[in-house]
Amino acid sequence: MNILMVGAGSMSESLVRGWLASGLSPEQITMTNRSDRSRLAQLHAELGVQTVDEEDVNAYDIVVLAMQPDGVLPYVRSKTWTTPLLVSVAAHIEPSEIEEAAGLPAVCAMPNTPVAYQNGMTGLWFGPETDTSVRETATTLFERVGRTAVTDAKTMSAFMAAAGCSPAFFYEIVGSMTPVLTEAGFDETTARQIVAQAMKGSAELLLHETRPTNDLIADVAAPDGPTDRGVGVLRTRDLADVMSSALRESAKEDHEAIDATIERT
Ligand SMILES: NC(=O)c1ccc[n+]([C@@H]2O[C@H](COP(=O)([O-])OP(=O)(O)OC[C@H]3O[C@@H](n4cnc5c(N)ncnc54)[C@H](OP(=O)(O)O)[C@@H]3O)[C@@H](O)[C@H]2O)c1
């Protein structure tokens, strides 16, 4: 299997790092971009991947479009396509638009940057022209770097808010907790590691559990004990409202962006 990454920005690099960690060899991955040749040289030196200035999109098993959204459809329209799998990771583009422009089945994938550490969460929106084989190939590709969920026009906004925006929410939460540890005497790096590792472990546990979150809280919160009192503060200050409002706001912005895109086209 060989992959062409069209676009060599942060998302492209995160995916490539994850795929290399998953066992793909640097010879299987080629990267290109529009103009920044020094960026390609840097990626070649750091990751060992192939780079090209002029790409033949049909020389690869999988082409991943990883440029900014406004560049996707013009790029697709500028080529003649026979490649077996065409994937776009651009936000706000629908797979049917790409299929129409390319004349090929297409998949819109919405990964997040933790794919670099094979801990990504990728939404997969399959175009109407995709068959089982295309869907399986795309799913296998993104499961190399984390988990996947099937999305569509109805669910994509909520998915993007939860998987794409939530890393920033998480950093905000960690940033608000670490001062308590530094005030107690830990250095900044250790404080961050303590909070992040505790949360990573809790996330791992959540992924293996099916019981309601209130039951899981009860496992660690003896009545009137320290955890119970802390959870009480979160509830009194209505963390649930804060978090769901943040998620709805991010999902809403995404919807507005989609509407604006549709109006423009
Ligand atoms: N960052 C995220 O967390 C994230 C998450 C999910 C999805 N995405 C999606 O991923 C895409 C890329 O995001 P990013 O954050 O990686 O952007 P970025 O850092 O700005 O990188 C964009 C890359 O695309 C290249 N490019 C632009 N137009 C091109 C063209 N016509 N042909 C070839 N290469 C072209 C740019 O090359 P030059 O520098 O040479 O112009 C650059 O390497 C976006 O569509 C975004 O919606 C991003």
The ligand as a Gaussian input file, in Angstrom:
#p B3LYP/6-31G(d) Opt

LIG

0 1
 N       -5.477000      20.751000      12.348000
 C       -6.452000      19.959000      12.814000
 O       -6.588000      19.684000      14.019000
 C       -7.430000      19.352000      11.832000
 C       -8.334000      18.374000      12.283000
 C       -9.195000      17.771000      11.346000
 C       -9.157000      18.174000      10.020000
 N       -8.310000      19.137000       9.634000
 C       -8.300000      19.541000       8.227000
 O       -7.020000      19.269000       7.705000
 C       -6.743000      20.196000       6.661000
 C       -5.359000      20.762000       6.862000
 O       -5.321000      21.416000       8.109000
 P       -3.921000      21.839000       8.744000
 O       -4.216000      22.345000      10.097000
 O       -2.917000      20.745000       8.573000
 O       -3.549000      23.061000       7.740000
 P       -2.164000      23.719000       7.442000
 O       -1.209000      23.448000       8.561000
 O       -2.450000      25.112000       7.023000
 O       -1.604000      22.924000       6.163000
 C       -2.185000      23.011000       4.907000
 C       -1.254000      22.323000       3.916000
 O       -1.930000      22.205000       2.659000
 C       -1.033000      22.610000       1.636000
 N       -1.797000      23.027000       0.474000
 C       -2.682000      24.049000       0.392000
 N       -3.204000      24.081000      -0.860000
 C       -2.635000      23.073000      -1.557000
 C       -2.738000      22.602000      -2.886000
 N       -3.550000      23.193000      -3.757000
 N       -2.007000      21.535000      -3.262000
 C       -1.172000      20.941000      -2.397000
 N       -1.016000      21.339000      -1.118000
 C       -1.737000      22.398000      -0.713000
 C       -0.192000      23.706000       2.260000
 O        0.982000      23.883000       1.491000
 P        1.786000      25.271000       1.453000
 O        2.200000      25.543000       2.871000
 O        2.931000      24.980000       0.552000
 O        0.814000      26.299000       0.925000
 C        0.050000      23.075000       3.646000
 O        1.094000      22.131000       3.563000
 C       -7.841000      21.260000       6.687000
 O       -8.714000      21.054000       5.611000
 C       -8.560000      21.029000       7.990000
 O       -9.950000      21.279000       7.889000
 C       -7.428000      19.740000      10.492000

